[in-house]
Amino acid sequence: MSGAAAIVLAGPVATAQSTGPIADDGSATGFLPRHFPALFDDEDGMLDLSERLDQAYGFFPLVSPITEPAVGTGAAFVPLFIDQPEDKGARPNLWALGAMATNNGSRGYFAAASHYFDGDKWHVHGAAADISVNLDFNGLGSIANPSGNPLRYNLEMTGGSIGADRRIGDTKWRAGLRYLYGEVTPSLDFAGDLTSVGSPGFISRFGTFDFSTTISSLQAALIYDSRDNVFTPTRGIFSELNLGANLTFLGGSTSYQTLAWTGIWYRPVVEDCLYFGWRGDVSLSFGSVPLYLRPSVSLRGVPARSAQGVGVASTEAELRWQFHPRWSVLAFAGLGVAWPDKDALFQDTKSVASGGAGLRYLIARRQGIHAGIDVAFSDGESAVYLQFGSSWFRP
């Protein structure tokens, strides 16, 4: 899912902050208590959640429909708690937990936290999830399944991650370590597919389809982050290089390695009006990686895991026009490729392209949080995404 969130509508409401008559003791006797966080901004009278988020236990109630083509239609509920430090530019602390379900039988429960301390020198983060998701395996790169049809399978995944990184001196660079553990159990939807995945043609093309996998992976990360805001940046760079190894001596069922890089760049084209964003991704895998864990192209409008490979690369650009202090519109387009052989980069590739448009509303002015909706299209597919912050959100 791509930064799912609830879209909001707003308008000036002159009496919206009234809580009814005030009793002699100073408390409200109307519908809302006197100290209920204001839902409208003092400066422009527009709907704004800044004060609510600043309150103890204040949270953003993310309720979002799911229209991801790969998993069907459904909904997710994710209360997001935000603790924004008073120091301008300091990173917020985040906590979230939630659940999702779709009409193809996918469901999940998850929790995550991201916390900065000691003047932003240290960043500690973790997540846990219990997910069952139904997906299709379409092949690697341009090499399709021998049957010519997608392989329908289910993944039962339970696990979590924990990690920490530290700022290097007074620079924008950070270095860190993460540990990821998970139990993954795939199953095929149809008994006839057992013959398909065990056929010589399938094995020679893709290897064996493992029916249980234990992930026990150590990852080292190098990060550069100069963004002016983590939610809806308008300038700055985010770059992360991640090297991972699934280790059998730590309990991993197979030995494999991954190398991934993500770069995101924001800059104003016209100050306070027009903003440009760009994202690039490269992900490579080596060794005995289970098919369902191979890298895949991730773009708005492209079904999840529809373009997989031993390696993948993608790029996406976005232009956002802030035509009103609260409202903005944007357009975006992306391109991705996947290839099946680590020794033949960019050969037998599968290419996908996507594009679309979106609408944003500044829902929390003090935190700089925009929320809204994107409509995206790719080859024969379309999807609607409700966004909270940037679609390339990185805490």
N, C-alpha and C positions, 0 to 999 in steps of 0.2 A: 504494500500500500504506500501511496505517495503522499506523506504529510497530511493524512486525513484530518479534517476538522469540520466544524459547523459553519456554514455561511450565515451571515447576519445582515439584516436590513436596518437602516437607521434613518432618523429624521429628527428635527428639533421638536421637543415636547416641553412646553413652557412649564407645566405643572407636574412633570413626571417625578420630581424628587419629593413631592409632598407626601408625607406619611400619615396624614389625617390630623385631627385635633391633638393637642399636646395636653396631657394631664398636669395637675399641679406639681407632681413629683418630677416633671420633665420628661416622662416617658411618652411614647406615642400610643394613642388609643385606636389608631386606624389599622389598616391591613399590615403595614410594615413597622417594625420597631424603629425607634428614633435613630439608632446607630447602625441600621442596615446599610451596607456599602452602597453609595450612589451608583446608579447604572447609567447616568448621563454626565457628560463632561461639563465642568464649570465654565470652560472657555467658549465653547461653541454650542452647547446644548444637545450635542449628538450622542447617540448610544455609545458607551465606552465602558470597558470592563477594568480599566486601570486600577480604580480604587478597590474593587472587589479582589483583584489579584494581589493587592498590597496588604490585604487583611490576613490575619492568622488563619490558616487552613482555607484560604481562598483558592479556587481552582477554576480552570477553563473546562467547561463540560463538552468535550468533543463527542458529538453524536453524529455519525456519518454513515450514509449508505455506501455499500461496496458495489462497484460496477466493473471490477477487474475482469476482463474477458476470460482469463484462465481459470478463475474459481467461481464464476457466476455472480449472481446478485445477492445482496444481504446487507448486513449492518454491523457497525462496530461502535462500542461505547468505551471511551477512554478519558476519564477525568485526569487532567494534567495540572499538577500543583507547581507553581512558579514562585521562587524566592529571588527577587531582583535586588542585588546589593545597591546601596546608595551611591557608591563610587561610580561615576560615569565611565562606561566602557568595560566595567567588570562583568564577568560571565555570570549568568544566573544559575541557581541550583534548581534542578528539575526532578520531580517524582511523578510517575505515571503507573497506572494499572488499568487493565481493561479486558474486554472479551469481544469476540467476533463470531459470526456464523453466516453461512451463505446457503443458497438453495441447492448447491451440488453436494452438500454434506460436509463441507469444510467447517471447522470450528476451532476456536483457540482461546486460551487464557494467558495473560502475560503481565509482567511488571518490569519496570526499569527505573534507574536512578542515575543522576549525574550531579556530582558535587565538587565545587571548587573551594579550596581553603588556603590559609597562609598567604593571603594577598594574591590569589590566583596562581601561586607557584605550583600547587599540586592539583591534579584533577583525578578524582576517583569515580569509577562508573561500574555499573553492573546491570544484569538483566536475567530474567528467568521466564520460561515459556513452556506451555503444554499445548501442542497444536496437532490437529489432524487436518490435512489438506489434500484435496484431489487435484491432480495435475495430469498433463500430457507430456510424453517424451516424443519429440518430433525428429530426433536424430542429432548428429553433431555437424555443425557447419551445413554444407549443402548435401551431405550424405544422409539420406533418409532411411527410415526403417525398411527392412527387406520387404515387409508386407505392403508398404506404401501408405499405411494408415498410422495415425498417432497411437502410441502405447499408453493406455489409460492406467494410472496407478495412484495409490494412496500413500502418503507419508505420515506416520505417527512419530512425532518428535517431542522429546522431553529433555530439557537441559537448561544451561545458563552460561553466563560469562561474567568475568570480573577482571578489572584492569585498572592501571594507574599510569599517569604520565606526569612528567615534571618539566617546568619551564627551564630552558638552558640560559642561565644568566639573566640578563635584562632584555633578551631578544624576543622575537615572536616565535621562536622555534621551541618545540617540545619533543621529548623522547619518552617512550613508555613501553610497558609489557602488558599483555593480556593473556588470559587463559580461558579456553572454551571447552566445555564438556557437554556431550549430548548423546542420547540413545535414539537412534533412528531406525524405524522398522517400516520398510516399504511392502506393499502388497499389490497384486494385480487385480483389476476389476473382473476379469473374465478368465476362467480356467484355461481357455484356449491360448491365452497369451503366454502361459508357462512354456508351451512348445515353441512359441515365437522367440522368447528371450533365450531359450536353450539351443536354438538352431545354430549350425556352424556359420551361417551368413551373419547372424546378429553378433555372435561372439567375435568373429574375425573383424567386424567393423567397429564394435564398441566395447568389447570385453564382456565380462560376466556381469549379470544383474544381481548384485548382492542383496540378500533378503534380511540382513541386519547389519548395522554399522554402529560402532562406538567411536565417537569423536572425542579426542583428547589432544587438543592443539594448543601449542604455545605460539604467540605472535609478538613480533617486535614492530613498533611503529615509530616513524619520524614525521612530525606534523609541523606545518607552518600556518599560522592563523593571524591575519591582520584585519579581519572583518570589523566593521563598525557596529554590527549588531548580529546576534546569532539567529534571530527569528526572520527578519526581512532586511538583509544587508543592502546597502546602496553603494558601498565601495569596499575594496579590500580583496585579499586572496586567502583561500583555504586550500592547502595541499597536504595530502597524507600518503605516505609510502608504507605499505604493510607487507611484512614477510612472515609467513606462517608455516608451521610444520606439525603434521599429525604424527604423534610419537607412540609406537607400540609399547615402549618400556613404561609409559605413563597410562597404559590401558587402551590406547587406540587399537582398533581392529586391523587397520592397514596403515602403511607408511606412505605419506604423500606430502607435497609441499605446494604452497600457493604464494603468488606474488601479485600484489594489486596496488594500483596508484589511482588516486582521484584528485583532480584539480578543479577548483571553482574560482571564478574571477568576476568581480562586480566593479562597475564604474559608472558615474553619472555622465551621460552624453550632453544633456542640458541640465544645469544645476537646479535641483528642487522640482524637476519636471519629467525628464526622460532618463531612464536607467537601463543599462545593458548588463546582461549576465551570460556567462559561458561556463559549461561544465564539460570535462573530458574524463574518461575512465578507460583503464586498461587492466585486465585481469587474466592471469596465466595460472595454469595448474600443471603439476608434474607428479609422476608416480601413479600409484594405484588408487586414484580418486573414484569413488562410486559414481555411476552415471548421473544419478539424481543430485549430486553435489558439484558437478562441473559448473564452471562460470556461465552466466547467461546475460544477455543484453537487457538493460533496464532503462526503458524510455516510456514517457507518458504516451498511452495509446497502444503500446505493443504488449500483447499478452505475456504475462510472467513466464519465463523459462521456455518461450516459444523459439528463441534463437540461442542455442547452447553450443559450447565447443570446448576444446582443450584450452582455447584462449578466446577472449572477446575484447572488442574495443568499441567505444561509442562517444559521441559528442552531441551536445545540445546547446542551443542559443536561445536567449529570451530577451525581449524588449518590452519594458513596462512604462506606460505613460500615466503619470500622476496628474490627471486633469482637474482634480479637486483636492483640497486638503485631506479629505477622508477617502475619496474614491480613486481607483486607478484601473486601467485595462492593460492587458498584455497579450503578446503573440509569441509563439515558440515553435521551434522545429528541431528535429534531431535525426541522427543517422547512426546505425550500429552494424557491426559485422561480427560473425563468429566463424572460427575455423577449427577443423577436427584433428590436426596433426601438429604437435609441438615442433617437429623438425621441418615443417613447411608452412611458415607463417604466411597468412593471407592467401593460402591456396585452398580450393574447394570451399570458399566462403559462402555463408548465407548472409545476405544484406537485408536490413529492415530500415524503413524510414517512417517518420511520424511528424505530426504537427498539430497545432490547435491554437485556441485562444482562451483567455480567462478574464475574470473580474475579481477585484480585491477591494476590501473595506478595512480601514484602519480601526480595528476593534479595541486596541489598548494603546493609547497615545504615549503614555509614559514609558511603556516597555517596548514601543516600536513594533507592535505585532499587527500584521495584516492577515486577514482571513478571507477566503472566497472560494471560487469555483473555477475549474478548468474543464474544457471539453476538448478531447484529443482524438485523433484519427490516425490509423495506419492502414496497411493493405487489407481491406475488407473488414476492418474492426473499428469500433469506436468505444469510448469510455468517458465517464464523468468522474472527476476527482474533486472532492471538497478538501481545500487546503488550509492548513494552519501554518502561517509563516511561509518561508520559501519551500518550494517543492524539492529543493536540494538541502533540506535542513540538516545541519550538523551541530550538536550541542557543544 
